[in-house]
């Protein structure tokens, strides 16, 4: 499982020229389910992201985690994070899970995340989305389980 977290001042998902979901200050989280992922990896990734100190806090840069914050999280499924780019000039996506399997684990990820962190909004799995964001810092972290 792969994830990229960007700390944002705001983020908005637009589908068919309409705002689908949006957040203010918080974290825009892109999530990729790989073919070898399991429910255990979903739980591991959820725990890692919620407890990872990626926010500025009273002790300075990277001193506060999402669980200790009042921030919002916007979660978006993005299979292209699994792209193999080190050979040739065309990406390979053979490590990404098939759509049906990915949707099942993605939904479990959303459920696990919401059980630990209630301020979650999401994109639409499999949809073409336009995403507007204002990155703070910029601060971006990549995660892998």
C-alpha atoms as an extended CHARMM CRD file, in Angstrom:
* protein
*
       145  EXT
         1         1  UNK       CA              0.0000000000        0.0000000000        0.0000000000  PROA      1               0.0000000000
         2         2  UNK       CA              1.2420000000        3.4370000000       -0.9290000000  PROA      2               0.0000000000
         3         3  UNK       CA              0.1610000000        6.8870000000        0.2110000000  PROA      3               0.0000000000
         4         4  UNK       CA              1.2490000000       10.4530000000       -0.3760000000  PROA      4               0.0000000000
         5         5  UNK       CA              0.2190000000       13.0640000000        2.1790000000  PROA      5               0.0000000000
         6         6  UNK       CA              0.3000000000       16.7610000000        1.3970000000  PROA      6               0.0000000000
         7         7  UNK       CA             -0.3010000000       19.3330000000        4.1100000000  PROA      7               0.0000000000
         8         8  UNK       CA             -2.7350000000       21.8880000000        2.7060000000  PROA      8               0.0000000000
         9         9  UNK       CA             -4.4140000000       25.1760000000        3.5480000000  PROA      9               0.0000000000
        10        10  UNK       CA             -7.3420000000       23.9250000000        1.4780000000  PROA      10              0.0000000000
        11        11  UNK       CA             -8.2320000000       21.2390000000       -1.0570000000  PROA      11              0.0000000000
        12        12  UNK       CA            -11.2230000000       20.6760000000       -3.3060000000  PROA      12              0.0000000000
        13        13  UNK       CA            -12.3360000000       17.8390000000       -5.5790000000  PROA      13              0.0000000000
        14        14  UNK       CA            -14.3290000000       18.7330000000       -8.6670000000  PROA      14              0.0000000000
        15        15  UNK       CA            -16.2410000000       16.1050000000      -10.6490000000  PROA      15              0.0000000000
        16        16  UNK       CA            -18.2410000000       17.0650000000      -13.7500000000  PROA      16              0.0000000000
        17        17  UNK       CA            -17.6160000000       20.7790000000      -13.0810000000  PROA      17              0.0000000000
        18        18  UNK       CA            -19.1570000000       20.5740000000       -9.5760000000  PROA      18              0.0000000000
        19        19  UNK       CA            -17.4980000000       20.5580000000       -6.1630000000  PROA      19              0.0000000000
        20        20  UNK       CA            -17.7190000000       16.9810000000       -4.8830000000  PROA      20              0.0000000000
        21        21  UNK       CA            -15.9080000000       17.5200000000       -1.5650000000  PROA      21              0.0000000000
        22        22  UNK       CA            -13.5230000000       19.9670000000        0.0400000000  PROA      22              0.0000000000
        23        23  UNK       CA            -11.5510000000       20.6650000000        3.2000000000  PROA      23              0.0000000000
        24        24  UNK       CA             -9.9250000000       23.6480000000        4.8270000000  PROA      24              0.0000000000
        25        25  UNK       CA             -6.6490000000       23.2850000000        6.6860000000  PROA      25              0.0000000000
        26        26  UNK       CA             -5.4530000000       19.6980000000        6.8850000000  PROA      26              0.0000000000
        27        27  UNK       CA             -4.0810000000       16.8300000000        4.8570000000  PROA      27              0.0000000000
        28        28  UNK       CA             -4.7790000000       15.7360000000        1.2880000000  PROA      28              0.0000000000
        29        29  UNK       CA             -4.0620000000       12.0220000000        1.1940000000  PROA      29              0.0000000000
        30        30  UNK       CA             -3.5760000000       10.0710000000       -2.0470000000  PROA      30              0.0000000000
        31        31  UNK       CA             -3.8840000000        6.3070000000       -1.5090000000  PROA      31              0.0000000000
        32        32  UNK       CA             -2.8800000000        3.4220000000       -3.7700000000  PROA      32              0.0000000000
        33        33  UNK       CA             -3.8050000000       -0.2000000000       -3.1830000000  PROA      33              0.0000000000
        34        34  UNK       CA             -1.2570000000       -2.6520000000       -4.5930000000  PROA      34              0.0000000000
        35        35  UNK       CA             -1.9450000000       -6.2450000000       -5.6410000000  PROA      35              0.0000000000
        36        36  UNK       CA             -0.1720000000       -7.6750000000       -2.5800000000  PROA      36              0.0000000000
        37        37  UNK       CA             -2.1010000000       -5.5840000000       -0.0290000000  PROA      37              0.0000000000
        38        38  UNK       CA             -4.2790000000       -6.9830000000        2.7300000000  PROA      38              0.0000000000
        39        39  UNK       CA             -6.5430000000       -5.7800000000        5.5130000000  PROA      39              0.0000000000
        40        40  UNK       CA             -3.5230000000       -5.9090000000        7.8540000000  PROA      40              0.0000000000
        41        41  UNK       CA             -1.6440000000       -3.4880000000        5.5890000000  PROA      41              0.0000000000
        42        42  UNK       CA             -4.6890000000       -1.2030000000        5.5720000000  PROA      42              0.0000000000
        43        43  UNK       CA             -4.6540000000       -1.1230000000        9.3770000000  PROA      43              0.0000000000
        44        44  UNK       CA             -0.8830000000       -0.5790000000        9.4320000000  PROA      44              0.0000000000
        45        45  UNK       CA             -1.0930000000        2.3250000000        6.9690000000  PROA      45              0.0000000000
        46        46  UNK       CA             -3.9810000000        3.9410000000        8.8390000000  PROA      46              0.0000000000
        47        47  UNK       CA             -2.1090000000        3.7650000000       12.1240000000  PROA      47              0.0000000000
        48        48  UNK       CA              1.0980000000        5.0860000000       10.5390000000  PROA      48              0.0000000000
        49        49  UNK       CA             -0.5330000000        8.1260000000        8.9360000000  PROA      49              0.0000000000
        50        50  UNK       CA             -2.7320000000        9.1030000000       11.8760000000  PROA      50              0.0000000000
        51        51  UNK       CA              0.1920000000        8.9220000000       14.3260000000  PROA      51              0.0000000000
        52        52  UNK       CA              2.9420000000       10.3410000000       12.0780000000  PROA      52              0.0000000000
        53        53  UNK       CA              4.1020000000       13.7620000000       13.2560000000  PROA      53              0.0000000000
        54        54  UNK       CA              3.7320000000       15.7510000000       10.0390000000  PROA      54              0.0000000000
        55        55  UNK       CA              2.0450000000       18.9040000000       11.3260000000  PROA      55              0.0000000000
        56        56  UNK       CA              3.5070000000       21.9690000000       12.9440000000  PROA      56              0.0000000000
        57        57  UNK       CA              2.7600000000       22.0650000000       16.6380000000  PROA      57              0.0000000000
        58        58  UNK       CA              3.7890000000       23.8350000000       19.8220000000  PROA      58              0.0000000000
        59        59  UNK       CA              7.2400000000       22.2570000000       19.5960000000  PROA      59              0.0000000000
        60        60  UNK       CA              7.8110000000       23.4020000000       16.0030000000  PROA      60              0.0000000000
        61        61  UNK       CA              7.9480000000       21.6660000000       12.6360000000  PROA      61              0.0000000000
        62        62  UNK       CA              6.7110000000       18.0660000000       12.5580000000  PROA      62              0.0000000000
        63        63  UNK       CA              5.7990000000       17.9380000000       16.2200000000  PROA      63              0.0000000000
        64        64  UNK       CA              2.0730000000       17.1160000000       15.9690000000  PROA      64              0.0000000000
        65        65  UNK       CA              0.1910000000       14.1760000000       14.4640000000  PROA      65              0.0000000000
        66        66  UNK       CA             -3.2640000000       14.1570000000       12.8910000000  PROA      66              0.0000000000
        67        67  UNK       CA             -4.6770000000       12.3650000000       15.9430000000  PROA      67              0.0000000000
        68        68  UNK       CA             -3.5720000000       15.2970000000       18.0990000000  PROA      68              0.0000000000
        69        69  UNK       CA             -4.9800000000       17.9250000000       15.7480000000  PROA      69              0.0000000000
        70        70  UNK       CA             -8.2310000000       19.5260000000       14.7420000000  PROA      70              0.0000000000
        71        71  UNK       CA             -7.3480000000       19.2940000000       11.0200000000  PROA      71              0.0000000000
        72        72  UNK       CA             -9.4030000000       17.7370000000        8.2290000000  PROA      72              0.0000000000
        73        73  UNK       CA             -8.3460000000       14.9330000000        5.8790000000  PROA      73              0.0000000000
        74        74  UNK       CA             -9.3770000000       14.4950000000        2.2450000000  PROA      74              0.0000000000
        75        75  UNK       CA             -8.6830000000       10.9530000000        0.9790000000  PROA      75              0.0000000000
        76        76  UNK       CA             -8.3640000000       10.2210000000       -2.7460000000  PROA      76              0.0000000000
        77        77  UNK       CA             -7.7520000000        6.8680000000       -4.4330000000  PROA      77              0.0000000000
        78        78  UNK       CA             -4.8710000000        7.1720000000       -6.9260000000  PROA      78              0.0000000000
        79        79  UNK       CA             -3.6610000000        3.9710000000       -8.6060000000  PROA      79              0.0000000000
        80        80  UNK       CA             -0.9530000000        5.8600000000      -10.5290000000  PROA      80              0.0000000000
        81        81  UNK       CA              1.1680000000        5.9650000000       -7.3580000000  PROA      81              0.0000000000
        82        82  UNK       CA              2.0030000000        2.3340000000       -8.2070000000  PROA      82              0.0000000000
        83        83  UNK       CA              3.5450000000        3.3150000000      -11.5480000000  PROA      83              0.0000000000
        84        84  UNK       CA              6.8570000000        1.6810000000      -12.3970000000  PROA      84              0.0000000000
        85        85  UNK       CA              8.8340000000        4.4600000000      -14.0710000000  PROA      85              0.0000000000
        86        86  UNK       CA             12.4440000000        3.2800000000      -14.0470000000  PROA      86              0.0000000000
        87        87  UNK       CA             12.3380000000        1.4230000000      -17.3960000000  PROA      87              0.0000000000
        88        88  UNK       CA             11.5090000000        2.9060000000      -20.7610000000  PROA      88              0.0000000000
        89        89  UNK       CA              9.2830000000        5.8730000000      -21.4470000000  PROA      89              0.0000000000
        90        90  UNK       CA              5.8740000000        4.4770000000      -20.5060000000  PROA      90              0.0000000000
        91        91  UNK       CA              4.6620000000        3.7160000000      -16.9650000000  PROA      91              0.0000000000
        92        92  UNK       CA              3.7040000000        0.1850000000      -15.9790000000  PROA      92              0.0000000000
        93        93  UNK       CA              0.9030000000       -0.3040000000      -13.4710000000  PROA      93              0.0000000000
        94        94  UNK       CA              1.1900000000       -4.0720000000      -12.9570000000  PROA      94              0.0000000000
        95        95  UNK       CA              1.7510000000       -3.6470000000       -9.1810000000  PROA      95              0.0000000000
        96        96  UNK       CA             -1.5610000000       -1.8230000000       -8.6960000000  PROA      96              0.0000000000
        97        97  UNK       CA             -4.4760000000       -3.9480000000       -7.5100000000  PROA      97              0.0000000000
        98        98  UNK       CA             -7.2850000000       -4.7030000000       -9.9310000000  PROA      98              0.0000000000
        99        99  UNK       CA            -10.1780000000       -2.2080000000       -9.5630000000  PROA      99              0.0000000000
       100       100  UNK       CA            -12.5830000000       -4.5660000000       -7.7250000000  PROA      100             0.0000000000
       101       101  UNK       CA             -9.9350000000       -5.6630000000       -5.2200000000  PROA      101             0.0000000000
       102       102  UNK       CA             -8.6580000000       -2.1000000000       -4.8140000000  PROA      102             0.0000000000
       103       103  UNK       CA            -12.1700000000       -0.7430000000       -4.1340000000  PROA      103             0.0000000000
       104       104  UNK       CA            -12.7270000000       -3.3070000000       -1.3850000000  PROA      104             0.0000000000
       105       105  UNK       CA             -9.4920000000       -2.4350000000        0.4440000000  PROA      105             0.0000000000
       106       106  UNK       CA             -9.8830000000        1.2920000000       -0.2310000000  PROA      106             0.0000000000
       107       107  UNK       CA            -13.3270000000        1.1950000000        1.4200000000  PROA      107             0.0000000000
       108       108  UNK       CA            -11.8170000000       -0.6760000000        4.3820000000  PROA      108             0.0000000000
       109       109  UNK       CA             -9.1030000000        1.9790000000        4.5840000000  PROA      109             0.0000000000
       110       110  UNK       CA            -11.7600000000        4.7270000000        4.7130000000  PROA      110             0.0000000000
       111       111  UNK       CA            -13.6340000000        2.8690000000        7.4500000000  PROA      111             0.0000000000
       112       112  UNK       CA            -10.4870000000        2.2600000000        9.5190000000  PROA      112             0.0000000000
       113       113  UNK       CA             -9.3900000000        5.8720000000        9.0960000000  PROA      113             0.0000000000
       114       114  UNK       CA            -12.8030000000        7.2290000000       10.1310000000  PROA      114             0.0000000000
       115       115  UNK       CA            -12.8550000000        4.9490000000       13.1760000000  PROA      115             0.0000000000
       116       116  UNK       CA             -9.6830000000        6.6640000000       14.4140000000  PROA      116             0.0000000000
       117       117  UNK       CA            -10.0980000000       10.1350000000       12.9260000000  PROA      117             0.0000000000
       118       118  UNK       CA            -13.6120000000       11.5120000000       12.3040000000  PROA      118             0.0000000000
       119       119  UNK       CA            -12.8740000000       14.5700000000       10.1310000000  PROA      119             0.0000000000
       120       120  UNK       CA            -12.5700000000       12.6790000000        6.8370000000  PROA      120             0.0000000000
       121       121  UNK       CA            -13.9000000000       13.5530000000        3.4210000000  PROA      121             0.0000000000
       122       122  UNK       CA            -13.1960000000       11.6060000000        0.2570000000  PROA      122             0.0000000000
       123       123  UNK       CA            -12.9910000000       11.5950000000       -3.4890000000  PROA      123             0.0000000000
       124       124  UNK       CA            -14.9510000000        9.2310000000       -5.7250000000  PROA      124             0.0000000000
       125       125  UNK       CA            -13.2380000000        5.9270000000       -6.4400000000  PROA      125             0.0000000000
       126       126  UNK       CA            -12.5760000000        5.4220000000      -10.1580000000  PROA      126             0.0000000000
       127       127  UNK       CA            -13.8500000000        8.8560000000      -11.1800000000  PROA      127             0.0000000000
       128       128  UNK       CA            -11.9830000000       11.4630000000      -13.1840000000  PROA      128             0.0000000000
       129       129  UNK       CA            -11.3750000000       14.2220000000      -10.6520000000  PROA      129             0.0000000000
       130       130  UNK       CA             -9.8940000000       17.6740000000      -10.7890000000  PROA      130             0.0000000000
       131       131  UNK       CA             -8.1660000000       18.5240000000       -7.5310000000  PROA      131             0.0000000000
       132       132  UNK       CA             -7.3930000000       22.0540000000       -6.4590000000  PROA      132             0.0000000000
       133       133  UNK       CA             -5.0600000000       22.4180000000       -3.5100000000  PROA      133             0.0000000000
       134       134  UNK       CA             -2.9520000000       24.9430000000       -1.6990000000  PROA      134             0.0000000000
       135       135  UNK       CA              0.0890000000       23.1000000000       -0.3540000000  PROA      135             0.0000000000
       136       136  UNK       CA              1.5030000000       24.4610000000        2.9100000000  PROA      136             0.0000000000
       137       137  UNK       CA              5.2760000000       24.5980000000        3.1190000000  PROA      137             0.0000000000
       138       138  UNK       CA              5.3290000000       22.7380000000        0.7660000000  PROA      138             0.0000000000
       139       139  UNK       CA              5.1340000000       19.6700000000        2.9780000000  PROA      139             0.0000000000
       140       140  UNK       CA              4.6860000000       16.2430000000        1.3370000000  PROA      140             0.0000000000
       141       141  UNK       CA              5.3370000000       12.7640000000        2.7680000000  PROA      141             0.0000000000
       142       142  UNK       CA              5.3290000000        9.3660000000        1.0290000000  PROA      142             0.0000000000
       143       143  UNK       CA              4.3280000000        6.2020000000        2.8950000000  PROA      143             0.0000000000
       144       144  UNK       CA              4.6680000000        2.5180000000        2.0150000000  PROA      144             0.0000000000
       145       145  UNK       CA              3.5940000000       -0.6000000000        3.9120000000  PROA      145             0.0000000000
